[in-house]
Amino acid sequence: MVWAILAAACSGASPTAPSQASARSLVLAGNLVFIDIEVGQTATATFTIANTGTEPLTVTSITGTGMLPSQATLNWSAGTIAAGGTQPVVVAYRPTTPGSFSGNLIVTGDQTSGVNTLAYTATAIPATPFAGAWSGTYTVTDCQGGGSAQAVICSPPSGTRPGGAFPAGTILPITMNLTQVGNGVSGTLALGIVTGEVTGVVDAKGLLTLRGTPAGGPFSAEIVHWSTRVIGTTMDGVASYRVTVTGASGVGGLVTSLVMTRQ
């Protein structure tokens, strides 16, 4: 169940007679730290409730302070723990808003001693929606080639001699059509006539990495590096390719910067 956010922390166990001090002793243990969890994704952590006393301990609720309780669920929140027994509790954190949060979990029961609070920290980062159709341009910032591929791929025009297909400074169209499930991305990439299937992963910082080998006409472009980020309706970043040409020896290496907008 989704926890209620408390306005103030509950106090510890009520005073009891010294002869009952260890009858039901509550001990909490665990490391509740959630770092860079993307909004809409789920991360889990486990803490343990132990009863080190001599009688059964009844837990009636687990609540908390701060933002985490309203964005998390528990697999256990009430029940009886035998004397000397333990109860693991899995916290499934699924943030709905970005930000950094901290507070305490509060275990309420009939304990006669012990500490009933456990600190947590959580950092949620914005979702990075790469899914959809994108179009824009990429600029070749560097092109280095070997063999006869150098002239076909990288050479700049000189006088009446035409240059290669991708000399430095060339600006060409790029389009993408992507789907995203969790942090997995797949779809198609088109660099002009060079098209193909691509797959990738979005990391915890919101950066997309792609892999694939689009091809078209005499060219084949293997993605060596791809790093893009979405800000609003714009995707930008850098990419590099290893380009081969049918009938030419050697390869060309392209380094590019790109900017695309969501369609």
C-alpha positions in Angstrom: 0.0 0.0 0.0 1.1 3.6 -0.5 2.2 5.1 2.7 0.7 8.3 4.1 3.0 11.2 4.6 3.1 12.2 8.3 3.2 15.8 9.4 5.5 15.0 12.3 7.6 12.0 13.4 6.1 9.6 15.9 7.7 9.3 19.3 9.5 6.1 20.4 8.2 3.5 22.7 6.1 4.6 25.7 7.7 4.3 29.2 7.1 0.9 30.8 8.1 -0.7 34.1 11.8 -1.7 34.2 10.9 -5.4 34.5 9.3 -5.2 31.0 12.1 -3.2 29.3 13.3 -6.1 27.2 10.0 -7.9 26.7 9.5 -6.7 23.1 12.7 -4.9 21.9 12.5 -3.5 18.4 15.7 -3.1 16.3 15.8 -1.7 12.7 18.6 -2.3 10.3 19.2 -1.5 6.6 20.6 1.0 4.2 17.8 2.9 2.5 19.6 5.0 -0.1 18.1 5.5 -3.6 20.5 7.3 -6.0 19.5 8.8 -9.4 16.3 6.9 -9.9 14.5 8.0 -13.1 11.0 9.3 -12.7 8.6 6.4 -13.5 11.2 3.7 -12.9 11.4 1.5 -9.8 14.2 0.7 -7.4 14.1 -1.5 -4.4 15.9 -1.7 -1.0 15.4 -4.0 2.0 15.4 -3.2 5.7 14.9 -5.6 8.6 12.7 -5.4 11.7 14.1 -7.5 14.5 12.5 -8.4 17.9 15.3 -9.1 20.3 13.0 -9.3 23.3 11.4 -12.3 25.0 7.8 -11.9 23.9 6.1 -11.6 20.4 6.2 -8.1 18.9 3.1 -6.8 17.1 3.7 -4.2 14.4 0.6 -2.2 13.5 1.9 0.2 10.8 4.9 1.5 8.9 4.7 5.2 8.0 7.2 8.0 7.5 8.2 11.6 7.0 9.2 13.4 3.8 8.4 12.5 0.2 9.5 8.9 0.0 6.5 7.4 1.7 4.1 8.8 -0.9 6.2 7.4 -3.8 6.9 3.9 -2.4 5.2 0.6 -1.6 6.1 -2.0 1.0 5.7 -5.8 0.8 4.9 -6.0 4.5 3.6 -3.3 6.9 1.9 -5.0 9.8 2.0 -8.4 11.7 3.6 -10.3 14.5 7.3 -11.0 14.9 8.2 -13.8 17.3 10.7 -13.3 20.2 14.2 -13.4 18.6 12.7 -13.3 15.1 13.2 -10.9 12.2 11.0 -9.6 9.4 12.6 -8.3 6.1 10.7 -5.4 4.4 11.2 -4.6 0.7 10.7 -0.9 -0.2 9.9 -0.4 -3.9 10.6 3.3 -4.7 8.9 4.6 -7.9 9.4 8.4 -8.0 6.8 10.6 -9.5 8.7 13.9 -9.2 12.4 14.7 -9.5 14.4 16.0 -6.6 16.4 15.0 -3.5 14.5 13.8 -0.4 15.3 12.6 3.0 13.4 11.6 6.1 12.6 8.7 8.4 10.6 5.5 8.2 8.6 5.0 11.4 7.6 1.5 12.7 4.6 1.6 15.1 4.0 -1.4 17.4 3.8 -2.6 21.0 7.5 -2.5 21.5 8.7 -1.8 25.1 12.2 -0.8 24.0 14.3 0.0 21.0 14.4 2.7 18.3 11.5 2.7 15.9 12.9 5.1 13.2 15.2 4.5 10.2 16.7 7.2 8.0 16.4 7.2 4.2 17.7 9.4 1.4 16.4 9.4 -2.2 17.4 11.2 -5.4 15.0 11.2 -8.4 16.0 12.5 -11.9 13.7 13.5 -14.7 12.5 10.9 -17.2 14.2 11.0 -20.6 11.6 10.3 -23.2 13.4 9.3 -26.4 10.4 7.6 -28.0 8.9 9.1 -31.1 9.9 10.5 -34.5 12.9 12.9 -34.6 14.4 14.9 -37.4 17.3 17.4 -37.7 20.9 17.6 -38.9 24.3 16.3 -38.1 27.5 18.2 -38.7 30.8 16.4 -39.5 33.4 17.9 -37.2 36.2 15.5 -38.2 36.8 12.9 -40.9 39.9 10.8 -41.2 40.3 8.0 -43.8 42.7 5.4 -45.0 43.3 3.8 -48.3 41.2 4.7 -51.3 38.2 5.3 -48.9 40.0 8.6 -47.9 39.1 10.3 -51.2 35.6 8.8 -51.4 34.7 9.6 -47.8 36.8 12.5 -46.3 38.6 14.5 -49.0 37.4 18.1 -49.3 36.6 19.5 -52.8 39.5 21.2 -54.6 39.1 23.3 -57.6 37.0 21.4 -60.1 37.5 18.1 -58.3 34.5 17.1 -56.2 35.2 16.1 -52.6 34.2 13.0 -50.7 30.8 12.4 -49.2 31.6 13.4 -45.6 34.4 16.0 -45.4 34.7 18.0 -42.2 32.1 20.8 -42.1 29.5 18.9 -44.1 25.9 19.3 -42.7 23.5 16.5 -43.6 20.0 15.4 -42.6 19.3 12.8 -39.9 16.0 11.2 -38.8 15.1 8.7 -36.2 12.0 6.8 -35.2 12.4 5.2 -31.7 10.4 3.3 -29.1 11.4 3.1 -25.5 10.5 0.5 -22.8 12.1 1.4 -19.4 15.7 2.2 -20.2 15.8 0.2 -23.4 15.5 2.0 -26.8 15.2 0.6 -30.3 14.1 1.8 -33.7 15.5 3.1 -37.0 18.1 5.7 -37.9 18.6 7.4 -41.3 21.6 9.5 -42.2 20.4 10.5 -45.6 20.4 7.3 -47.8 22.2 5.4 -45.0 19.5 3.7 -42.9 19.2 0.8 -40.5 18.0 -0.6 -37.2 19.5 0.6 -33.9 19.2 -0.4 -30.3 20.4 1.4 -27.1 20.2 2.0 -23.4 19.4 5.2 -21.4 21.7 5.4 -18.3 20.9 6.8 -14.9 22.1 10.3 -16.0 19.6 10.4 -18.9 22.2 9.8 -21.7 21.3 7.5 -24.6 23.9 5.2 -26.1 23.1 3.5 -29.5 24.6 0.7 -31.5 23.9 -0.4 -35.1 25.2 -0.4 -38.6 23.0 1.6 -41.0 23.8 1.1 -44.7 22.7 2.5 -48.1 24.1 2.8 -51.6 27.8 2.0 -51.4 28.1 3.2 -47.8 27.9 1.3 -44.5 28.3 3.3 -41.2 28.9 1.4 -38.0 28.1 3.4 -34.9 31.2 3.6 -32.7 30.0 6.0 -30.1 26.6 7.7 -29.5 25.7 10.0 -26.6 22.6 12.2 -26.7 20.2 13.8 -24.2 16.7 15.0 -24.5 15.9 18.6 -23.2 12.3 19.4 -23.8 11.6 18.6 -27.5 15.2 18.7 -28.5 17.7 15.8 -28.7 21.4 16.7 -29.1 24.8 15.2 -28.6 27.7 13.6 -30.4 28.2 10.5 -32.4 31.1 8.8 -34.3 31.0 6.3 -37.1 33.3 3.9 -38.9 32.4 4.2 -42.6 33.2 1.7 -45.4 32.6 2.0 -49.1 31.9 -0.8 -51.5 34.9 -1.3 -53.8 37.2 1.0 -51.8 40.0 0.0 -49.5 40.3 1.3 -46.0 37.8 3.0 -43.8 36.7 6.5 -42.9 36.2 7.7 -39.3 33.6 10.4 -38.8 33.0 12.5 -35.7 29.8 14.4 -35.7 27.6 16.7 -33.6 23.8 16.5 -34.0 20.6 18.3 -33.1 17.1 16.9 -33.6 13.6 18.0 -32.7 10.6 15.8 -31.9 8.1 15.6 -34.7 
